[in-house]
Structure formats: structure tokens, C-alpha cells
Amino acid sequence: MKLRAKILGGYGILLVLMIVVWGGAVVNLHQLGKAGEAILRENFASILAAENMINRIERQDSAILLLLLGYEEEGQSQFRTNEMEFVQWLGRARDNITIEGEARIIETIDNGYHDYLATYVGISRLYPSSSREAGEFYHETMLPVFQQVRDACLALRELNQKAMVDTSARAQRISRRSILSMTGIGVATGGLGLLFSIGGGVGAFIKRKFFTSRPGI
């Protein structure tokens, strides 16, 4: 009876150990999944903001070309509409700074866009009184500022895309390591259980064979 109690106690300890280890693994993997999901969601929000800013400033550039072609009212309306939307998406990007280098890029976009709006005031003063000067101003002054802002928006998008890829790869590595470590612990725990079983069985056999069969023992 005493030997059986020891065996059951050993199994109980192993069972508790396995439950604790596997429970910890489940909790850690769940927390890792939630953290990775949150990071990816934040990166996606910045990518979406960058995509929309690229789209809006490209439409503003098209609006300037409409203006230079003589469609003044349509060009001004399109420029101002997309200006408001660009500013909204820039605000969303500014509120969602989560990775290193993102704040600097957003500051570049902000400063560049202020310069871009200033060039719009300049071209509006030249057109329609001097369409030739307005065209030259667009090509020499406004277009480079537009490209600068657009390139900064592209950099913001690429930075967050890279962060998403890196985060996903890191989460997969951690997940694989956790699975391997938990598997190793599980195998070790199972081995200990097997040793308990063999040891208990051998002990019981020896006791029955050499002790219980002899009178007076």
C-alpha cells in the first residue's frame, strides 16, 4: 500500500507539472498572438493613411494641371477637396506613431505639405494673368515639392510594411521556440512518468517475489 501511494504521488506530481507547463505555454502563445495582432493592426492603419495621402496629393497635382489647362473652377474645387482629406489622413498617421523613424517621416510630410500649399498660393496668383509663368512655376517649384511629399508618404508606407513583415516573422520564431520547448518538457515529463512506472513495477515485483512469499517476513 505504501509503494502504491508513492507511485500515485509521483504520477500526481508529474500531472500537476504537465498541466502547469502546458497552461503557461497556452497563455504565453495567446498573449503573443494578441500582441502581434495589435502591432499588425497599428501598422496597417499607418499604411492605409500613407496610401490615402499618396492618392490625395496625386489628385491635387492633377487639379493643378486642370487649372493650367483652363479648367480653373474645377481645378480649384478638386484641389481644396483633396486638401481637406489629405490633412485628415495626415492627422490619423500622426496619432498612430508606433515604430522608430515614423515620427520623423510624418514631420517631413507635414512640413513638405505646408510648402506645397504655399506653392499653390503662388501659382494661383500667376494664373490666369500669366499662364506661361504659371507653367514654369509649376514645373520648377511646385512639382519638386509635390514629389518630395509623395516620396515621404511612400517611405511611411514602406516603413510600416517592413515592420509588419518583421513582426510576423518574429512572432513565428517565438511561437516555434515555444512549441519546441513545450514539446521537450512534455517528453521529459513523460520519460519521468515512465521511469516511475518501471521503478514502481520493479519494486512491486521484487517485493512480491522475494518478501511476501517467505514466512515471517
N, CA, C and O of each residue as an XYZ file, in Angstrom:
868
protein
N       0.824     -1.211      0.000
C       0.000      0.000      0.000
C       0.859      1.263      0.000
O       0.553      2.260     -0.653
N       1.962      1.170      0.773
C       2.839      2.320      0.846
C       3.500      2.590     -0.505
O       3.631      3.746     -0.909
N       3.917      1.528     -1.209
C       4.548      1.674     -2.522
C       3.566      2.241     -3.543
O       3.912      3.095     -4.360
N       2.329      1.743     -3.474
C       1.308      2.257     -4.398
C       1.064      3.734     -4.168
O       0.896      4.498     -5.118
N       1.047      4.128     -2.925
C       0.838      5.544     -2.608
C       1.973      6.403     -3.166
O       1.740      7.509     -3.655
N       3.214      5.882     -3.088
C       4.347      6.623     -3.641
C       4.216      6.776     -5.152
O       4.474      7.840     -5.714
N       3.803      5.666     -5.801
C       3.645      5.722     -7.256
C       2.573      6.722     -7.652
O       2.771      7.537     -8.553
N       1.425      6.653     -6.965
C       0.341      7.597     -7.259
C       0.761      9.033     -6.980
O       0.401      9.954     -7.713
N       1.531      9.207     -5.905
C       2.015     10.554     -5.602
C       2.942     11.077     -6.667
O       2.880     12.249     -7.036
N       3.829     10.185     -7.177
C       4.720     10.587     -8.259
C       3.970     10.963     -9.514
O       4.291     11.960    -10.162
N       2.955     10.157     -9.869
C       2.123     10.480    -11.029
C       1.384     11.801    -10.829
O       1.249     12.600    -11.756
N       0.915     12.011     -9.617
C       0.193     13.259     -9.341
C       1.072     14.476     -9.533
O       0.646     15.484    -10.096
N       2.327     14.371     -9.050
C       3.272     15.483     -9.215
C       3.547     15.739    -10.692
O       3.569     16.886    -11.137
N       3.756     14.664    -11.448
C       4.010     14.804    -12.881
C       2.815     15.417    -13.597
O       2.970     16.273    -14.467
N       1.624     14.968    -13.220
C       0.419     15.501    -13.852
C       0.270     16.995    -13.587
O      -0.042     17.767    -14.493
N       0.496     17.394    -12.339
C       0.404     18.818    -11.991
C       1.451     19.616    -12.759
O       1.166     20.707    -13.253
N       2.671     19.068    -12.862
C       3.743     19.756    -13.581
C       3.383     19.935    -15.049
O       3.598     21.007    -15.617
N       2.839     18.894    -15.665
C       2.460     18.984    -17.067
C       1.353     20.001    -17.279
O       1.387     20.768    -18.242
N       0.372     20.013    -16.386
C      -0.722     20.976    -16.509
C      -0.200     22.397    -16.387
O      -0.602     23.273    -17.152
N       0.698     22.636    -15.425
C       1.248     23.983    -15.222
C       2.057     24.422    -16.438
O       1.913     25.548    -16.915
N       2.913     23.523    -16.937
C       3.763     23.864    -18.078
C       2.921     24.140    -19.318
O       3.110     25.162    -19.977
N       2.004     23.250    -19.641
C       1.184     23.432    -20.833
C       0.224     24.615    -20.692
O      -0.054     25.318    -21.664
N      -0.277     24.827    -19.472
C      -1.123     26.008    -19.257
C      -0.362     27.296    -19.474
O      -0.881     28.241    -20.068
N       0.904     27.336    -18.978
C       1.738     28.514    -19.198
C       2.030     28.726    -20.665
O       2.063     29.858    -21.147
N       2.244     27.618    -21.380
C       2.512     27.732    -22.824
C       1.312     28.305    -23.557
O       1.466     29.165    -24.424
N       0.126     27.838    -23.218
C      -1.093     28.328    -23.871
C      -1.277     29.820    -23.604
O      -1.611     30.581    -24.512
N      -1.059     30.232    -22.357
C      -1.215     31.654    -22.008
C      -0.194     32.508    -22.752
O      -0.542     33.555    -23.298
N       1.065     32.067    -22.777
C       2.113     32.834    -23.453
C       1.850     32.961    -24.946
O       2.010     34.038    -25.521
N       1.447     31.864    -25.572
C       1.174     31.903    -27.004
C      -0.037     32.779    -27.302
O      -0.073     33.477    -28.315
N      -1.027     32.739    -26.413
C      -2.203     33.589    -26.613
C      -1.833     35.065    -26.498
O      -2.261     35.883    -27.312
N      -1.035     35.402    -25.484
C      -0.603     36.792    -25.322
C       0.266     37.236    -26.487
O       0.165     38.376    -26.941
N       1.126     36.336    -26.976
C       1.958     36.656    -28.134
C       1.094     36.940    -29.350
O       1.343     37.884    -30.099
N       0.070     36.108    -29.539
C      -0.826     36.315    -30.675
C      -1.551     37.644    -30.599
O      -1.682     38.342    -31.605
N      -2.025     38.003    -29.403
C      -2.737     39.272    -29.250
C      -1.808     40.452    -29.480
O      -2.184     41.424    -30.134
N      -0.587     40.370    -28.942
C       0.372     41.467    -29.120
C       0.736     41.634    -30.588
O       0.783     42.752    -31.101
N       0.994     40.513    -31.261
C       1.319     40.579    -32.685
C       0.177     41.144    -33.499
O       0.393     41.929    -34.423
N      -1.040     40.746    -33.158
C      -2.219     41.248    -33.872
C      -2.369     42.753    -33.697
O      -2.692     43.468    -34.646
N      -2.128     43.237    -32.458
C      -2.243     44.676    -32.196
C      -1.211     45.468    -32.990
O      -1.520     46.515    -33.558
N       0.030     44.953    -33.023
C       1.085     45.635    -33.763
C       0.769     45.678    -35.249
O       0.927     46.713    -35.895
N       0.319     44.540    -35.791
C      -0.009     44.487    -37.212
C      -1.167     45.427    -37.538
O      -1.174     46.065    -38.591
N      -2.140     45.511    -36.638
C      -3.277     46.400    -36.871
C      -2.823     47.854    -36.896
O      -3.288     48.636    -37.726
N      -1.916     48.221    -35.993
C      -1.405     49.596    -35.963
C      -0.603     49.903    -37.225
O      -0.729     50.987    -37.793
N       0.220     48.954    -37.663
C       0.979     49.161    -38.901
C       0.055     49.314    -40.098
O       0.295     50.145    -40.973
N      -1.001     48.514    -40.135
C      -1.937     48.592    -41.251
C      -2.626     49.952    -41.283
O      -2.878     50.496    -42.358
N      -2.934     50.505    -40.105
C      -3.568     51.832    -40.052
C      -2.644     52.894    -40.646
O      -3.103     53.789    -41.355
N      -1.352     52.798    -40.361
C      -0.392     53.757    -40.922
C      -0.233     53.563    -42.429
O      -0.105     54.532    -43.177
N      -0.243     52.302    -42.867
C      -0.160     52.029    -44.306
C      -1.375     52.604    -45.024
O      -1.248     53.192    -46.098
N      -2.545     52.436    -44.432
C      -3.771     52.972    -45.022
C      -3.708     54.494    -45.109
O      -4.110     55.080    -46.114
N      -3.202     55.131    -44.054
C      -3.066     56.592    -44.061
C      -2.094     57.036    -45.153
O      -2.364     57.999    -45.870
N      -0.969     56.341    -45.281
C       0.019     56.693    -46.307
C      -0.561     56.526    -47.705
O      -0.355     57.376    -48.571
N      -1.284     55.433    -47.926
C      -1.899     55.189    -49.235
C      -2.864     56.312    -49.601
O      -2.865     56.792    -50.734
N      -3.676     56.725    -48.649
C      -4.653     57.777    -48.921
C      -3.989     59.135    -49.126
O      -4.450     59.929    -49.945
N      -2.920     59.408    -48.398
C      -2.211     60.672    -48.615
C      -1.584     60.699    -50.007
O      -1.613     61.730    -50.680
N      -1.019     59.574    -50.442
C      -0.470     59.498    -51.798
C      -1.560     59.771    -52.825
O      -1.366     60.537    -53.770
N      -2.701     59.137    -52.625
C      -3.826     59.298    -53.552
C      -4.307     60.740    -53.599
O      -4.565     61.277    -54.676
N      -4.427     61.368    -52.431
C      -4.959     62.743    -52.374
C      -4.012     63.749    -52.995
O      -4.448     64.646    -53.717
N      -2.720     63.615    -52.726
C      -1.803     64.623    -53.286
C      -1.631     64.420    -54.788
O      -1.378     65.379    -55.517
N      -1.766     63.183    -55.257
C      -1.742     62.961    -56.702
C      -2.953     63.608    -57.376
O      -2.845     64.144    -58.479
N      -4.092     63.554    -56.711
C      -5.278     64.220    -57.254
C      -5.122     65.743    -57.218
O      -5.636     66.443    -58.091
N      -4.422     66.243    -56.221
C      -4.157     67.677    -56.190
C      -3.228     68.085    -57.332
O      -3.395     69.142    -57.941
N      -2.260     67.234    -57.606
C      -1.374     67.517    -58.738
C      -2.172     67.536    -60.047
O      -1.937     68.375    -60.916
N      -3.118     66.599    -60.173
C      -3.991     66.601    -61.353
C      -4.844     67.860    -61.403
O      -5.130     68.386    -62.479
N      -5.250     68.339    -60.224
C      -6.061     69.561    -60.173
C      -5.272     70.768    -60.683
O      -5.828     71.642    -61.349
N      -3.979     70.812    -60.370
C      -3.135     71.905    -60.867
C      -3.057     71.864    -62.392
O      -3.107     72.902    -63.052
N      -2.934     70.664    -62.942
C      -2.884     70.535    -64.397
C      -4.200     70.970    -65.029
O      -4.205     71.583    -66.097
N      -5.321     70.655    -64.369
C      -6.617     71.148    -64.857
C      -6.646     72.667    -64.854
O      -7.149     73.292    -65.787
N      -6.108     73.246    -63.808
C      -6.057     74.709    -63.690
C      -5.245     75.307    -64.834
O      -5.657     76.288    -65.453
N      -4.095     74.712    -65.106
C      -3.234     75.234    -66.161
C      -3.834     75.042    -67.557
O      -3.491     75.770    -68.488
N      -4.731     74.061    -67.696
C      -5.396     73.829    -68.977
C      -6.621     74.725    -69.176
O      -7.272     74.686    -70.220
N      -6.917     75.525    -68.163
C      -8.023     76.466    -68.290
C      -9.281     76.074    -67.538
O     -10.258     76.822    -67.547
N      -9.280     74.912    -66.884
C     -10.450     74.500    -66.097
C     -10.262     74.989    -64.660
O     -10.048     74.207    -63.733
N     -10.351     76.301    -64.513
C      -9.990     76.934    -63.243
C     -10.904     76.510    -62.108
O     -10.420     76.087    -61.058
N     -12.202     76.612    -62.291
C     -13.147     76.307    -61.205
C     -13.059     74.835    -60.794
O     -13.027     74.512    -59.606
N     -13.022     73.952    -61.788
C     -12.941     72.521    -61.494
C     -11.618     72.178    -60.801
O     -11.584     71.385    -59.860
N     -10.542     72.783    -61.277
C      -9.237     72.509    -60.681
C      -9.153     72.977    -59.236
O      -8.638     72.256    -58.381
N      -9.655     74.181    -58.952
C      -9.616     74.701    -57.583
C     -10.471     73.866    -56.636
O     -10.078     73.600    -55.501
N     -11.650     73.456    -57.118
C     -12.534     72.637    -56.289
C     -11.889     71.297    -55.954
O     -11.942     70.847    -54.809
N     -11.286     70.666    -56.944
C     -10.647     69.367    -56.724
C      -9.450     69.501    -55.789
O      -9.213     68.629    -54.952
N      -8.702     70.578    -55.926
C      -7.537     70.789    -55.070
C      -7.956     70.939    -53.613
O      -7.381     70.300    -52.731
N      -8.962     71.786    -53.355
C      -9.379     72.057    -51.979
C     -10.037     70.843    -51.328
O      -9.837     70.593    -50.140
N     -10.812     70.094    -52.090
C     -11.459     68.895    -51.540
C     -10.405     67.881    -51.088
O     -10.494     67.316    -49.998
N      -9.424     67.667    -51.933
C      -8.388     66.701    -51.593
C      -7.425     67.229    -50.538
O      -6.781     66.449    -49.837
N      -7.325     68.535    -50.425
C      -6.514     69.121    -49.349
C      -7.089     68.742    -47.989
O      -6.349     68.323    -47.098
N      -8.403     68.886    -47.823
C      -9.037     68.546    -46.548
C      -8.852     67.065    -46.218
O      -8.585     66.711    -45.069
N      -8.992     66.215    -47.211
C      -8.860     64.779    -46.967
C      -7.409     64.400    -46.668
O      -7.151     63.522    -45.845
N      -6.469     65.061    -47.336
C      -5.053     64.795    -47.048
C      -4.746     65.140    -45.595
O      -4.089     64.369    -44.896
N      -5.219     66.289    -45.145
C      -4.963     66.720    -43.768
C      -5.579     65.743    -42.768
O      -4.981     65.469    -41.727
N      -6.758     65.217    -43.069
C      -7.394     64.243    -42.181
C      -6.553     62.971    -42.056
O      -6.348     62.462    -40.954
N      -6.069     62.462    -43.190
C      -5.265     61.244    -43.155
C      -3.907     61.493    -42.508
O      -3.359     60.606    -41.853
N      -3.363     62.690    -42.687
C      -2.110     63.037    -42.016
C      -2.307     63.041    -40.499
O      -1.437     62.588    -39.756
N      -3.446     63.550    -40.045
C      -3.750     63.530    -38.612
C      -3.856     62.113    -38.073
O      -3.396     61.833    -36.965
N      -4.454     61.221    -38.843
C      -4.555     59.815    -38.410
C      -3.176     59.173    -38.319
O      -2.898     58.414    -37.391
N      -2.322     59.478    -39.277
C      -0.959     58.932    -39.236
C      -0.203     59.483    -38.030
O       0.540     58.746    -37.381
N      -0.380     60.757    -37.724
C       0.300     61.368    -36.586
C      -0.176     60.764    -35.267
O       0.604     60.656    -34.321
N      -1.443     60.371    -35.196
C      -1.993     59.770    -33.976
C      -1.652     58.292    -33.844
O      -2.008     57.665    -32.846
N      -0.975     57.732    -34.821
C      -0.717     56.285    -34.811
C       0.779     55.984    -34.966
O       1.160     55.019    -35.627
N       1.618     56.821    -34.349
C       3.064     56.607    -34.415
C       3.429     55.472    -33.459
O       3.233     55.592    -32.250
N       3.957     54.377    -33.994
C       4.226     53.189    -33.179
C       5.630     52.628    -33.362
O       6.065     51.819    -32.541
N       6.347     53.018    -34.391
C       7.659     52.430    -34.651
C       8.708     53.517    -34.826
O       8.389     54.667    -35.127
N       9.959     53.133    -34.633
C      11.071     54.079    -34.718
C      11.205     54.616    -36.138
O      11.136     53.862    -37.108
N      11.397     55.913    -36.245
C      11.566     56.560    -37.543
C      10.275     57.089    -38.133
O      10.302     57.887    -39.069
N       9.142     56.653    -37.596
C       7.853     57.065    -38.154
C       7.579     58.547    -37.886
O       7.075     59.256    -38.758
N       7.908     59.010    -36.688
C       7.657     60.411    -36.333
C       8.434     61.360    -37.243
O       7.920     62.402    -37.652
N       9.667     60.992    -37.554
C      10.495     61.849    -38.419
C       9.907     61.934    -39.822
O       9.888     63.009    -40.420
N       9.431     60.817    -40.350
C       8.843     60.823    -41.692
C       7.570     61.658    -41.714
O       7.340     62.427    -42.648
N       6.749     61.504    -40.685
C       5.496     62.264    -40.634
C       5.783     63.764    -40.521
O       5.069     64.582    -41.102
N       6.813     64.114    -39.784
C       7.199     65.528    -39.700
C       7.636     66.047    -41.072
O       7.315     67.176    -41.445
N       8.367     65.222    -41.815
C       8.776     65.599    -43.173
C       7.558     65.811    -44.063
O       7.502     66.769    -44.833
N       6.573     64.901    -43.951
C       5.342     65.045    -44.739
C       4.622     66.335    -44.371
O       4.178     67.078    -45.246
N       4.511     66.594    -43.077
C       3.793     67.778    -42.598
C       4.454     69.059    -43.106
O       3.781     69.937    -43.646
N       5.765     69.162    -42.934
C       6.478     70.366    -43.380
C       6.423     70.513    -44.895
O       6.223     71.609    -45.418
N       6.604     69.390    -45.591
C       6.560     69.441    -47.045
C       5.195     69.832    -47.570
O       5.084     70.544    -48.568
N       4.142     69.360    -46.886
C       2.795     69.687    -47.369
C       2.473     71.164    -47.145
O       1.781     71.780    -47.956
N       2.971     71.728    -46.050
C       2.801     73.167    -45.854
C       3.486     73.946    -46.987
O       2.935     74.929    -47.482
N       4.664     73.515    -47.390
C       5.350     74.150    -48.515
C       4.552     73.979    -49.809
O       4.484     74.886    -50.639
N       3.957     72.804    -49.961
C       3.175     72.535    -51.167
C       1.964     73.471    -51.256
O       1.650     73.996    -52.323
N       1.292     73.670    -50.118
C       0.148     74.582    -50.110
C       0.593     76.014    -50.390
O      -0.134     76.782    -51.021
N       1.786     76.372    -49.921
C       2.312     77.712    -50.194
C       2.582     77.886    -51.691
O       2.351     78.963    -52.240
N       3.069     76.833    -52.351
C       3.297     76.931    -53.793
C       1.973     77.048    -54.552
O       1.911     77.658    -55.619
N       0.925     76.459    -53.992
C      -0.386     76.583    -54.642
C      -0.853     78.040    -54.625
O      -1.425     78.536    -55.596
N      -0.597     78.712    -53.506
C      -0.942     80.136    -53.436
C      -0.153     80.899    -54.500
O      -0.679     81.797    -55.156
N       1.114     80.527    -54.656
C       1.951     81.203    -55.660
C       1.460     80.988    -57.076
O       1.432     81.934    -57.864
N       1.074     79.779    -57.420
C       0.616     79.525    -58.785
C      -0.766     80.135    -59.025
O      -1.093     80.509    -60.151
N      -1.571     80.235    -57.973
C      -2.901     80.847    -58.115
C      -2.777     82.335    -58.444
O      -3.620     82.894    -59.145
N      -1.717     82.973    -57.930
C      -1.518     84.389    -58.211
C      -1.035     84.620    -59.651
O      -1.330     85.650    -60.258
N      -0.307     83.668    -60.169
C       0.208     83.805    -61.535
C      -0.847     83.500    -62.593
O      -0.834     84.078    -63.680
N      -1.762     82.587    -62.266
C      -2.753     82.175    -63.260
C      -4.068     82.902    -62.960
O      -4.409     83.015    -61.782
N      -4.830     83.405    -63.942
C      -4.620     83.226    -65.388
C      -3.902     84.393    -66.060
O      -3.785     84.421    -67.285
N      -3.420     85.356    -65.274
C      -2.809     86.527    -65.901
C      -1.560     86.174    -66.705
O      -1.272     86.807    -67.720
N      -0.826     85.171    -66.253
C       0.383     84.762    -66.978
C       0.479     83.235    -66.953
O       1.130     82.655    -66.084
N      -0.164     82.611    -67.901
C      -0.207     81.146    -67.926
C       1.177     80.545    -68.173
O       1.484     79.458    -67.684
N       2.008     81.259    -68.933
C       3.356     80.749    -69.193
C       4.176     80.730    -67.917
O       4.826     79.731    -67.608
N       4.151     81.829    -67.175
C       4.886     81.882    -65.902
C       4.333     80.866    -64.910
O       5.082     80.259    -64.143
N       3.001     80.687    -64.933
C       2.388     79.704    -64.052
C       2.879     78.297    -64.390
O       3.153     77.504    -63.489
N       2.992     77.987    -65.665
C       3.510     76.682    -66.084
C       4.947     76.470    -65.656
O       5.315     75.390    -65.194
N       5.760     77.506    -65.812
C       7.155     77.413    -65.402
C       7.269     77.260    -63.885
O       8.101     76.505    -63.383
N       6.413     77.993    -63.166
C       6.422     77.907    -61.704
C       6.042     76.493    -61.256
O       6.621     75.945    -60.318
N       5.063     75.921    -61.946
C       4.649     74.555    -61.613
C       5.803     73.579    -61.831
O       6.094     72.754    -60.964
N       6.446     73.671    -62.961
C       7.493     72.712    -63.311
C       8.738     72.879    -62.433
O       9.348     71.889    -62.027
N       9.114     74.121    -62.142
C      10.367     74.379    -61.440
C      10.217     74.386    -59.918
O      11.166     74.058    -59.207
N       9.034     74.756    -59.406
C       8.868     74.934    -57.964
C       7.862     73.960    -57.352
O       8.153     73.290    -56.361
N       6.680     73.892    -57.955
C       5.610     73.113    -57.333
C       5.800     71.606    -57.498
O       5.571     70.844    -56.558
N       6.214     71.178    -58.680
C       6.378     69.746    -58.941
C       7.431     69.102    -58.037
O       7.186     68.009    -57.527
N       8.605     69.733    -57.811
C       9.576     69.123    -56.887
C       9.044     68.970    -55.461
O       9.339     67.982    -54.789
N       8.252     69.957    -54.995
C       7.684     69.854    -53.643
C       6.668     68.721    -53.586
O       6.623     67.964    -52.616
N       5.851     68.611    -54.635
C       4.893     67.510    -54.720
C       5.608     66.162    -54.648
O       5.179     65.271    -53.914
N       6.689     66.009    -55.400
C       7.431     64.753    -55.411
C       8.059     64.459    -54.052
O       8.139     63.307    -53.627
N       8.502     65.518    -53.381
C       9.094     65.343    -52.056
C       8.062     64.792    -51.069
O       8.343     63.855    -50.321
N       6.869     65.383    -51.078
C       5.812     64.926    -50.164
C       5.384     63.507    -50.516
O       5.204     62.669    -49.633
N       5.225     63.246    -51.790
C       4.804     61.913    -52.226
C       5.847     60.854    -51.846
O       5.496     59.763    -51.398
N       7.123     61.182    -52.027
C       8.184     60.248    -51.656
C       8.181     59.971    -50.151
O       8.427     58.842    -49.727
N       7.903     60.998    -49.345
C       7.842     60.806    -47.896
C       6.666     59.895    -47.518
O       6.784     59.065    -46.616
N       5.544     60.054    -48.206
C       4.387     59.173    -47.958
C       4.720     57.733    -48.347
O       4.333     56.792    -47.654
N       5.434     57.568    -49.451
C       5.876     56.230    -49.854
C       6.815     55.628    -48.811
O       6.738     54.435    -48.516
N       7.695     56.449    -48.257
C       8.617     55.971    -47.223
C       7.864     55.530    -45.974
O       8.228     54.538    -45.342
N       6.811     56.268    -45.620
C       5.985     55.899    -44.471
C       5.309     54.548    -44.713
O       5.264     53.696    -43.825
N       4.793     54.368    -45.907
C       4.140     53.099    -46.234
C       5.135     51.942    -46.190
O       4.845     50.891    -45.619
N       6.302     52.136    -46.792
C       7.303     51.069    -46.837
C       7.830     50.737    -45.446
O       8.096     49.572    -45.148
N       7.984     51.744    -44.593
C       8.460     51.503    -43.231
C       7.493     50.606    -42.464
O       7.914     49.680    -41.770
N       6.209     50.880    -42.590
C       5.219     50.082    -41.878
C       5.031     48.697    -42.507
O       4.753     47.727    -41.802
N       5.182     48.609    -43.819
C       5.118     47.289    -44.450
C       6.267     46.407    -43.968
O       6.071     45.224    -43.692
N       7.452     46.977    -43.867
C       8.608     46.226    -43.373
C       8.388     45.818    -41.919
O       8.730     44.702    -41.525
N       7.814     46.726    -41.117
C       7.549     46.407    -39.709
C       6.552     45.261    -39.587
O       6.686     44.412    -38.706
N       5.553     45.233    -40.465
C       4.579     44.139    -40.448
C       5.254     42.808    -40.765
O       5.000     41.803    -40.100
N       6.106     42.804    -41.773
C       6.812     41.572    -42.152
C       7.724     41.117    -41.015
O       7.756     39.935    -40.675
N       8.470     42.063    -40.426
C       9.392     41.719    -39.336
C       8.631     41.202    -38.115
O       9.052     40.235    -37.480
N       7.511     41.848    -37.788
C       6.719     41.418    -36.633
C       6.155     40.020    -36.839
O       6.169     39.193    -35.928
N       5.665     39.768    -38.030
C       5.113     38.449    -38.331
C       6.190     37.375    -38.236
O       5.954     36.307    -37.670
N       7.368     37.650    -38.787
C       8.461     36.673    -38.745
C       8.925     36.433    -37.314
O       9.197     35.296    -36.930
N       9.017     37.509    -36.520
C       9.443     37.367    -35.121
C       8.429     36.565    -34.313
O       8.804     35.736    -33.484
N       7.148     36.812    -34.558
C       6.104     36.062    -33.851
C       6.164     34.580    -34.203
O       5.964     33.726    -33.339
N       6.435     34.277    -35.454
C       6.537     32.878    -35.862
C       7.736     32.205    -35.216
O       7.652     31.047    -34.805
N       8.856     32.923    -35.122
C      10.043     32.346    -34.479
C       9.775     32.052    -33.001
O      10.118     30.982    -32.498
N       9.163     33.011    -32.318
C       8.861     32.819    -30.895
C       7.878     31.676    -30.709
O       8.015     30.879    -29.781
N       6.892     31.595    -31.583
C       5.912     30.525    -31.498
C       6.573     29.161    -31.691
O       6.274     28.211    -30.967
N       7.472     29.072    -32.670
C       8.160     27.797    -32.905
C       9.029     27.413    -31.716
O       9.069     26.248    -31.319
N       9.730     28.398    -31.145
C      10.563     28.108    -29.978
C       9.718     27.639    -28.801
O      10.103     26.715    -28.085
N       8.568     28.274    -28.600
C       7.682     27.882    -27.500
C       7.170     26.463    -27.697
O       7.127     25.669    -26.757
N       6.785     26.155    -28.927
C       6.276     24.813    -29.209
C       7.364     23.768    -28.974
O       7.106     22.719    -28.384
N       8.592     24.057    -29.442
C       9.686     23.105    -29.264
C      10.031     22.919    -27.791
O      10.261     21.800    -27.335
N      10.067     24.037    -27.045
C      10.404     23.926    -25.621
C       9.327     23.169    -24.855
O       9.632     22.348    -23.991
N       8.064     23.448    -25.176
C       6.980     22.736    -24.503
C       6.973     21.256    -24.869
O       6.664     20.404    -24.036
N       7.314     20.958    -26.116
C       7.397     19.558    -26.531
C       8.514     18.852    -25.776
O       8.344     17.724    -25.312
N       9.662     19.525    -25.656
C      10.780     18.944    -24.920
C      10.430     18.675    -23.466
O      10.752     17.618    -22.922
N       9.762     19.651    -22.840
C       9.358     19.471    -21.446
C       8.339     18.346    -21.328
O       8.371     17.562    -20.379
N       7.435     18.276    -22.298
C       6.440     17.210    -22.270
C       7.078     15.840    -22.400
O       6.700     14.901    -21.699
N       8.061     15.726    -23.313
C       8.759     14.446    -23.477
C       9.520     14.080    -22.208
O       9.504     12.928    -21.775
N      10.196     15.081    -21.608
C      10.937     14.825    -20.375
C      10.001     14.396    -19.253
O      10.314     13.482    -18.491
N       8.863     15.053    -19.154
C       7.899     14.697    -18.128
C       7.348     13.296    -18.356
O       7.182     12.520    -17.415
N       7.068     12.983    -19.625
C       6.601     11.626    -19.944
C       7.650     10.589    -19.615
O       7.321      9.508    -19.128
N       8.929     10.905    -19.878
C      10.010      9.989    -19.542
C      10.100      9.731    -18.051
O      10.310      8.602    -17.610
N       9.933     10.813    -17.271
C       9.940     10.639    -15.821
C       8.780      9.762    -15.363
O       8.914      8.933    -14.463
N       7.641      9.975    -16.012
C       6.488      9.131    -15.672
C       6.753      7.673    -15.978
O       6.388      6.781    -15.212
N       7.401      7.445    -17.127
C       7.729      6.074    -17.490
C       8.703      5.462    -16.485
O       8.576      4.294    -16.117
N       9.683      6.267    -16.041
C      10.628      5.767    -15.044
C       9.928      5.429    -13.744
O      10.236      4.426    -13.101
N       8.973      6.283    -13.358
C       8.195      5.997    -12.152
C       7.448      4.678    -12.306
O       7.396      3.858    -11.389
N       6.871      4.499    -13.489
C       6.107      3.282    -13.728
C       7.000      2.054    -13.667
O       6.675      1.070    -13.002
N       8.138      2.118    -14.374
C       9.056      0.981    -14.384
C       9.609      0.717    -12.990
O       9.668     -0.424    -12.532
N      10.018      1.817    -12.316
C      10.563      1.667    -10.970
C       9.540      1.094    -10.003
O       9.847      0.228     -9.183
N       8.291      1.608    -10.121
C       7.241      1.093     -9.236
C       6.923     -0.355     -9.522
O       6.716     -1.153     -8.608
N       6.886     -0.694    -10.826
C       6.589     -2.081    -11.194
C       7.682     -3.025    -10.741
O       7.396     -4.107    -10.228
N       8.925     -2.633    -10.924
C      10.053     -3.467    -10.491
C      10.043     -3.634     -8.978
O      10.266     -4.726     -8.454
N       9.778     -2.522     -8.286
C       9.734     -2.605     -6.818
C       8.638     -3.528     -6.336
O       8.834     -4.313     -5.408
N       7.466     -3.430     -6.980
C       6.354     -4.299     -6.586
C       6.684     -5.757     -6.878
O       6.349     -6.639     -6.086
N       7.338     -6.019     -8.010
C       7.699     -7.393     -8.380
C       8.693     -7.976     -7.379
O       8.553     -9.115     -6.934
N       9.700     -7.174     -7.034
C      10.710     -7.659     -6.076
C      10.076     -7.933     -4.726
O      10.402     -8.919     -4.065
N       9.173     -7.060     -4.324
C       8.528     -7.249     -3.023
C       7.714     -8.525     -3.007
O       7.771     -9.288     -2.043
N       6.947     -8.765     -4.081
C       6.126     -9.975     -4.139
C       7.002    -11.224     -4.255
O       6.701    -12.256     -3.656
N       8.086    -11.124     -5.028
C       8.909    -12.303     -5.323
C       9.765    -12.732     -4.147
O       9.886    -13.920     -3.849
N      10.355    -11.753     -3.484
C      11.361    -12.117     -2.504
C      10.947    -11.888     -1.053
O      11.611    -12.361     -0.130
N       9.843    -11.157     -0.855
C       9.490    -10.856      0.523
C       8.154    -11.454      0.940
O       8.050    -12.097      1.985
N       7.156    -11.242      0.137
C       5.819    -11.691      0.580
C       5.694    -13.205      0.548
O       4.839    -13.749      1.247
N       6.523    -13.927     -0.247
C       6.420    -15.383     -0.350
C       7.117    -16.112      0.806
O       6.933    -17.319      0.969
N       7.926    -15.383      1.622
C       8.669    -16.038      2.706
C       7.929    -15.844      4.034
O       7.549    -14.727      4.384
N       7.732    -16.933      4.759
C       7.053    -16.811      6.065
C       7.901    -16.013      7.059
O       9.126    -16.128      7.102
N       7.223    -15.227      7.828
C       7.909    -14.469      8.890
C       8.498    -13.177      8.433
O       9.084    -12.431      9.217
N       8.342    -12.904      7.150
C       8.914    -11.633      6.660
C       7.793    -10.632      6.444
O       8.047     -9.499      6.035
